[in-house]
Amino acid sequence: DEVEPTGWDEIGGQRLARTVGDSLGVLARDRDVAGYVIVAPPRALGDLRREIDGGVKHRIVAEIDKDVTSHPVEDIERRLTAA
């Protein structure tokens, strides 16, 4: 029998999605956040969708499947306000 190699990147991505999903849930409970714009690479966005609870899902106003991890915050803000 062959053993599949562990996909550490995938496991790390799922853990990150769980952490972000939990954090958004805390914000939704503790603060009056009108809406969220979720920006993440396609795979991460899929993982995040599975981790976000109902208290957050109805507040999502937009999802953008793009990897912006190497972009400065100012560039990301400019792209979001131009959209």
N, CA, C and O atoms as a GROMACS GRO file, in nm:
protein
  332
    1ASP      N    1   0.083  -0.119   0.000
    1ASP     CA    2   0.000   0.000   0.000
    1ASP      C    3   0.087   0.125   0.000
    1ASP      O    4   0.186   0.135   0.072
    2GLU      N    5   0.047   0.221  -0.084
    2GLU     CA    6   0.117   0.348  -0.087
    2GLU      C    7   0.052   0.445   0.009
    2GLU      O    8  -0.070   0.450   0.021
    3VAL      N    9   0.134   0.521   0.076
    3VAL     CA   10   0.084   0.624   0.166
    3VAL      C   11   0.097   0.758   0.095
    3VAL      O   12   0.204   0.795   0.047
    4GLU      N   13  -0.014   0.830   0.089
    4GLU     CA   14  -0.012   0.963   0.027
    4GLU      C   15   0.069   1.058   0.114
    4GLU      O   16   0.057   1.055   0.237
    5PRO      N   17   0.151   1.142   0.053
    5PRO     CA   18   0.225   1.238   0.133
    5PRO      C   19   0.130   1.340   0.197
    5PRO      O   20   0.027   1.376   0.140
    6THR      N   21   0.167   1.385   0.314
    6THR     CA   22   0.086   1.484   0.384
    6THR      C   23   0.095   1.616   0.311
    6THR      O   24   0.205   1.662   0.280
    7GLY      N   25  -0.017   1.677   0.284
    7GLY     CA   26  -0.021   1.807   0.219
    7GLY      C   27  -0.014   1.917   0.324
    7GLY      O   28  -0.116   1.974   0.362
    8TRP      N   29   0.108   1.946   0.372
    8TRP     CA   30   0.125   2.043   0.480
    8TRP      C   31   0.072   2.180   0.442
    8TRP      O   32   0.016   2.250   0.526
    9ASP      N   33   0.091   2.220   0.318
    9ASP     CA   34   0.038   2.350   0.275
    9ASP      C   35  -0.114   2.353   0.286
    9ASP      O   36  -0.173   2.451   0.330
   10GLU      N   37  -0.176   2.243   0.246
   10GLU     CA   38  -0.322   2.235   0.253
   10GLU      C   39  -0.370   2.237   0.398
   10GLU      O   40  -0.467   2.306   0.431
   11ILE      N   41  -0.302   2.162   0.484
   11ILE     CA   42  -0.339   2.160   0.626
   11ILE      C   43  -0.321   2.299   0.687
   11ILE      O   44  -0.406   2.345   0.763
   12GLY      N   45  -0.212   2.365   0.654
   12GLY     CA   46  -0.187   2.501   0.703
   12GLY      C   47  -0.293   2.598   0.656
   12GLY      O   48  -0.337   2.684   0.732
   13GLY      N   49  -0.334   2.584   0.530
   13GLY     CA   50  -0.439   2.670   0.475
   13GLY      C   51  -0.572   2.649   0.545
   13GLY      O   52  -0.645   2.745   0.571
   14GLN      N   53  -0.604   2.524   0.575
   14GLN     CA   54  -0.729   2.494   0.645
   14GLN      C   55  -0.726   2.549   0.787
   14GLN      O   56  -0.827   2.601   0.836
   15ARG      N   57  -0.612   2.539   0.853
   15ARG     CA   58  -0.599   2.594   0.988
   15ARG      C   59  -0.613   2.746   0.986
   15ARG      O   60  -0.678   2.805   1.072
   16LEU      N   61  -0.551   2.809   0.887
   16LEU     CA   62  -0.562   2.954   0.874
   16LEU      C   63  -0.707   2.994   0.850
   16LEU      O   64  -0.756   3.090   0.911
   17ALA      N   65  -0.776   2.921   0.763
   17ALA     CA   66  -0.916   2.951   0.735
   17ALA      C   67  -1.000   2.937   0.862
   17ALA      O   68  -1.088   3.019   0.887
   18ARG      N   69  -0.973   2.836   0.941
   18ARG     CA   70  -1.047   2.816   1.067
   18ARG      C   71  -1.021   2.932   1.162
   18ARG      O   72  -1.114   2.982   1.226
   19THR      N   73  -0.895   2.975   1.172
   19THR     CA   74  -0.858   3.086   1.260
   19THR      C   75  -0.926   3.216   1.215
   19THR      O   76  -0.982   3.289   1.297
   20VAL      N   77  -0.921   3.243   1.085
   20VAL     CA   78  -0.983   3.365   1.031
   20VAL      C   79  -1.135   3.358   1.050
   20VAL      O   80  -1.197   3.456   1.090
   21GLY      N   81  -1.194   3.242   1.021
   21GLY     CA   82  -1.338   3.225   1.039
   21GLY      C   83  -1.380   3.248   1.183
   21GLY      O   84  -1.480   3.315   1.209
   22ASP      N   85  -1.303   3.194   1.277
   22ASP     CA   86  -1.332   3.214   1.420
   22ASP      C   87  -1.319   3.362   1.457
   22ASP      O   88  -1.402   3.415   1.531
   23SER      N   89  -1.215   3.427   1.406
   23SER     CA   90  -1.194   3.569   1.436
   23SER      C   91  -1.306   3.656   1.382
   23SER      O   92  -1.350   3.749   1.449
   24LEU      N   93  -1.353   3.625   1.261
   24LEU     CA   94  -1.466   3.700   1.205
   24LEU      C   95  -1.591   3.679   1.289
   24LEU      O   96  -1.672   3.770   1.306
   25GLY      N   97  -1.608   3.557   1.340
   25GLY     CA   98  -1.722   3.528   1.427
   25GLY      C   99  -1.718   3.610   1.554
   25GLY      O  100  -1.820   3.662   1.599
   26VAL      N  101  -1.600   3.624   1.613
   26VAL     CA  102  -1.584   3.705   1.734
   26VAL      C  103  -1.616   3.851   1.703
   26VAL      O  104  -1.686   3.917   1.780
   27LEU      N  105  -1.564   3.902   1.591
   27LEU     CA  106  -1.595   4.040   1.553
   27LEU      C  107  -1.744   4.061   1.532
   27LEU      O  108  -1.799   4.164   1.572
   28ALA      N  109  -1.809   3.964   1.470
   28ALA     CA  110  -1.953   3.976   1.444
   28ALA      C  111  -2.031   3.980   1.575
   28ALA      O  112  -2.132   4.051   1.585
   29ARG      N  113  -1.985   3.906   1.675
   29ARG     CA  114  -2.054   3.905   1.804
   29ARG      C  115  -2.023   4.028   1.889
   29ARG      O  116  -2.111   4.081   1.957
   30ASP      N  117  -1.897   4.074   1.885
   30ASP     CA  118  -1.852   4.179   1.976
   30ASP      C  119  -1.861   4.321   1.922
   30ASP      O  120  -1.858   4.417   1.999
   31ARG      N  121  -1.871   4.334   1.791
   31ARG     CA  122  -1.874   4.468   1.731
   31ARG      C  123  -1.987   4.476   1.630
   31ARG      O  124  -2.034   4.375   1.578
   32ASP      N  125  -2.028   4.596   1.603
   32ASP     CA  126  -2.134   4.618   1.506
   32ASP      C  127  -2.072   4.641   1.368
   32ASP      O  128  -2.063   4.754   1.321
   33VAL      N  129  -2.030   4.531   1.304
   33VAL     CA  130  -1.969   4.539   1.172
   33VAL      C  131  -2.080   4.526   1.068
   33VAL      O  132  -2.149   4.424   1.063
   34ALA      N  133  -2.097   4.627   0.986
   34ALA     CA  134  -2.206   4.627   0.888
   34ALA      C  135  -2.183   4.525   0.778
   34ALA      O  136  -2.278   4.462   0.731
   35GLY      N  137  -2.058   4.508   0.734
   35GLY     CA  138  -2.032   4.415   0.626
   35GLY      C  139  -1.885   4.383   0.612
   35GLY      O  140  -1.798   4.458   0.656
   36TYR      N  141  -1.860   4.270   0.551
   36TYR     CA  142  -1.724   4.223   0.528
   36TYR      C  143  -1.702   4.208   0.378
   36TYR      O  144  -1.791   4.166   0.304
   37VAL      N  145  -1.580   4.243   0.335
   37VAL     CA  146  -1.534   4.211   0.201
   37VAL      C  147  -1.421   4.110   0.221
   37VAL      O  148  -1.321   4.141   0.286
   38ILE      N  149  -1.438   3.991   0.167
   38ILE     CA  150  -1.340   3.885   0.182
   38ILE      C  151  -1.254   3.879   0.056
   38ILE      O  152  -1.306   3.863  -0.054
   39VAL      N  153  -1.122   3.892   0.073
   39VAL     CA  154  -1.028   3.885  -0.038
   39VAL      C  155  -0.929   3.773  -0.005
   39VAL      O  156  -0.859   3.778   0.096
   40ALA      N  157  -0.924   3.673  -0.091
   40ALA     CA  158  -0.835   3.559  -0.068
   40ALA      C  159  -0.815   3.484  -0.199
   40ALA      O  160  -0.898   3.492  -0.289
   41PRO      N  161  -0.704   3.411  -0.210
   41PRO     CA  162  -0.685   3.326  -0.328
   41PRO      C  163  -0.800   3.225  -0.336
   41PRO      O  164  -0.859   3.190  -0.234
   42PRO      N  165  -0.832   3.177  -0.456
   42PRO     CA  166  -0.947   3.089  -0.474
   42PRO      C  167  -0.955   2.972  -0.376
   42PRO      O  168  -1.061   2.949  -0.317
   43ARG      N  169  -0.848   2.898  -0.358
   43ARG     CA  170  -0.852   2.782  -0.267
   43ARG      C  171  -0.877   2.826  -0.123
   43ARG      O  172  -0.957   2.765  -0.052
   44ALA      N  173  -0.809   2.932  -0.080
   44ALA     CA  174  -0.828   2.983   0.056
   44ALA      C  175  -0.970   3.035   0.075
   44ALA      O  176  -1.028   3.019   0.182
   45LEU      N  177  -1.024   3.097  -0.028
   45LEU     CA  178  -1.161   3.147  -0.020
   45LEU      C  179  -1.259   3.031  -0.001
   45LEU      O  180  -1.354   3.042   0.077
   46GLY      N  181  -1.237   2.922  -0.071
   46GLY     CA  182  -1.321   2.803  -0.054
   46GLY      C  183  -1.311   2.748   0.087
   46GLY      O  184  -1.412   2.712   0.147
   47ASP      N  185  -1.188   2.739   0.141
   47ASP     CA  186  -1.169   2.693   0.278
   47ASP      C  187  -1.239   2.785   0.376
   47ASP      O  188  -1.303   2.740   0.472
   48LEU      N  189  -1.227   2.914   0.353
   48LEU     CA  190  -1.287   3.012   0.443
   48LEU      C  191  -1.439   3.005   0.441
   48LEU      O  192  -1.503   3.017   0.546
   49ARG      N  193  -1.497   2.985   0.325
   49ARG     CA  194  -1.644   2.972   0.316
   49ARG      C  195  -1.695   2.860   0.405
   49ARG      O  196  -1.802   2.872   0.466
   50ARG      N  197  -1.619   2.751   0.414
   50ARG     CA  198  -1.661   2.637   0.497
   50ARG      C  199  -1.649   2.668   0.646
   50ARG      O  200  -1.717   2.607   0.728
   51GLU      N  201  -1.563   2.761   0.682
   51GLU     CA  202  -1.536   2.790   0.823
   51GLU      C  203  -1.617   2.906   0.879
   51GLU      O  204  -1.627   2.921   1.001
   52ILE      N  205  -1.676   2.988   0.794
   52ILE     CA  206  -1.750   3.106   0.839
   52ILE      C  207  -1.888   3.064   0.886
   52ILE      O  208  -1.959   2.990   0.818
   53ASP      N  209  -1.926   3.111   1.005
   53ASP     CA  210  -2.057   3.074   1.057
   53ASP      C  211  -2.167   3.168   1.007
   53ASP      O  212  -2.138   3.270   0.944
   54GLY      N  213  -2.290   3.133   1.035
   54GLY     CA  214  -2.405   3.208   0.986
   54GLY      C  215  -2.409   3.352   1.033
   54GLY      O  216  -2.462   3.438   0.962
   55GLY      N  217  -2.354   3.380   1.151
   55GLY     CA  218  -2.352   3.517   1.202
   55GLY      C  219  -2.264   3.608   1.119
   55GLY      O  220  -2.277   3.731   1.127
   56VAL      N  221  -2.176   3.550   1.041
   56VAL     CA  222  -2.087   3.628   0.955
   56VAL      C  223  -2.134   3.622   0.810
   56VAL      O  224  -2.130   3.722   0.740
   57LYS      N  225  -2.179   3.505   0.766
   57LYS     CA  226  -2.215   3.486   0.624
   57LYS      C  227  -2.312   3.592   0.573
   57LYS      O  228  -2.296   3.643   0.462
   58HIS      N  229  -2.412   3.626   0.653
   58HIS     CA  230  -2.511   3.724   0.605
   58HIS      C  231  -2.455   3.866   0.599
   58HIS      O  232  -2.518   3.955   0.543
   59ARG      N  233  -2.336   3.887   0.656
   59ARG     CA  234  -2.274   4.019   0.654
   59ARG      C  235  -2.172   4.035   0.541
   59ARG      O  236  -2.119   4.144   0.521
   60ILE      N  237  -2.145   3.928   0.467
   60ILE     CA  238  -2.047   3.936   0.358
   60ILE      C  239  -2.111   4.010   0.241
   60ILE      O  240  -2.212   3.966   0.186
   61VAL      N  241  -2.051   4.121   0.204
   61VAL     CA  242  -2.105   4.202   0.095
   61VAL      C  243  -2.034   4.175  -0.037
   61VAL      O  244  -2.087   4.204  -0.144
   62ALA      N  245  -1.913   4.119  -0.030
   62ALA     CA  246  -1.839   4.086  -0.153
   62ALA      C  247  -1.730   3.985  -0.122
   62ALA      O  248  -1.674   3.983  -0.012
   63GLU      N  249  -1.701   3.902  -0.221
   63GLU     CA  250  -1.590   3.808  -0.216
   63GLU      C  251  -1.506   3.829  -0.341
   63GLU      O  252  -1.558   3.834  -0.452
   64ILE      N  253  -1.376   3.842  -0.321
   64ILE     CA  254  -1.285   3.862  -0.434
   64ILE      C  255  -1.181   3.751  -0.429
   64ILE      O  256  -1.104   3.740  -0.334
   65ASP      N  257  -1.179   3.667  -0.534
   65ASP     CA  258  -1.085   3.555  -0.536
   65ASP      C  259  -0.954   3.597  -0.604
   65ASP      O  260  -0.932   3.573  -0.723
   66LYS      N  261  -0.870   3.662  -0.523
   66LYS     CA  262  -0.743   3.714  -0.573
   66LYS      C  263  -0.640   3.705  -0.461
   66LYS      O  264  -0.671   3.730  -0.344
   67ASP      N  265  -0.517   3.671  -0.498
   67ASP     CA  266  -0.408   3.666  -0.401
   67ASP      C  267  -0.343   3.804  -0.395
   67ASP      O  268  -0.279   3.847  -0.491
   68VAL      N  269  -0.361   3.872  -0.284
   68VAL     CA  270  -0.304   4.006  -0.268
   68VAL      C  271  -0.202   4.010  -0.153
   68VAL      O  272  -0.172   4.117  -0.101
   69THR      N  273  -0.151   3.894  -0.114
   69THR     CA  274  -0.061   3.887   0.001
   69THR      C  275   0.067   3.968  -0.017
   69THR      O  276   0.125   4.014   0.081
   70SER      N  277   0.113   3.985  -0.140
   70SER     CA  278   0.237   4.060  -0.162
   70SER      C  279   0.213   4.208  -0.192
   70SER      O  280   0.308   4.282  -0.215
   71HIS      N  281   0.088   4.250  -0.191
   71HIS     CA  282   0.055   4.390  -0.221
   71HIS      C  283   0.052   4.473  -0.093
   71HIS      O  284   0.010   4.424   0.012
   72PRO      N  285   0.096   4.598  -0.099
   72PRO     CA  286   0.085   4.685   0.018
   72PRO      C  287  -0.062   4.716   0.047
   72PRO      O  288  -0.145   4.716  -0.044
   73VAL      N  289  -0.092   4.743   0.173
   73VAL     CA  290  -0.229   4.770   0.215
   73VAL      C  291  -0.290   4.884   0.134
   73VAL      O  292  -0.407   4.877   0.095
   74GLU      N  293  -0.213   4.988   0.107
   74GLU     CA  294  -0.265   5.102   0.031
   74GLU      C  295  -0.312   5.060  -0.108
   74GLU      O  296  -0.414   5.108  -0.156
   75ASP      N  297  -0.238   4.968  -0.171
   75ASP     CA  298  -0.275   4.918  -0.304
   75ASP      C  299  -0.404   4.838  -0.297
   75ASP      O  300  -0.490   4.851  -0.384
   76ILE      N  301  -0.418   4.756  -0.194
   76ILE     CA  302  -0.540   4.676  -0.176
   76ILE      C  303  -0.659   4.768  -0.154
   76ILE      O  304  -0.764   4.749  -0.215
   77GLU      N  305  -0.643   4.868  -0.067
   77GLU     CA  306  -0.752   4.963  -0.041
   77GLU      C  307  -0.792   5.035  -0.169
   77GLU      O  308  -0.911   5.052  -0.197
   78ARG      N  309  -0.694   5.078  -0.248
   78ARG     CA  310  -0.722   5.150  -0.372
   78ARG      C  311  -0.799   5.060  -0.469
   78ARG      O  312  -0.893   5.106  -0.533
   79ARG      N  313  -0.761   4.934  -0.480
   79ARG     CA  314  -0.831   4.841  -0.569
   79ARG      C  315  -0.974   4.817  -0.522
   79ARG      O  316  -1.065   4.807  -0.605
   80LEU      N  317  -0.994   4.808  -0.391
   80LEU     CA  318  -1.128   4.781  -0.339
   80LEU      C  319  -1.220   4.902  -0.357
   80LEU      O  320  -1.337   4.886  -0.389
   81THR      N  321  -1.168   5.022  -0.337
   81THR     CA  322  -1.252   5.139  -0.352
   81THR      C  323  -1.280   5.170  -0.499
   81THR      O  324  -1.380   5.235  -0.529
   82ALA      N  325  -1.195   5.125  -0.590
   82ALA     CA  326  -1.217   5.146  -0.733
   82ALA      C  327  -1.318   5.047  -0.790
   82ALA      O  328  -1.376   5.072  -0.896
   83ALA      N  329  -1.340   4.935  -0.720
   83ALA     CA  330  -1.430   4.831  -0.772
   83ALA      C  331  -1.575   4.867  -0.757
   83ALA      O  332  -1.662   4.790  -0.796
   0.00000   0.00000   0.00000
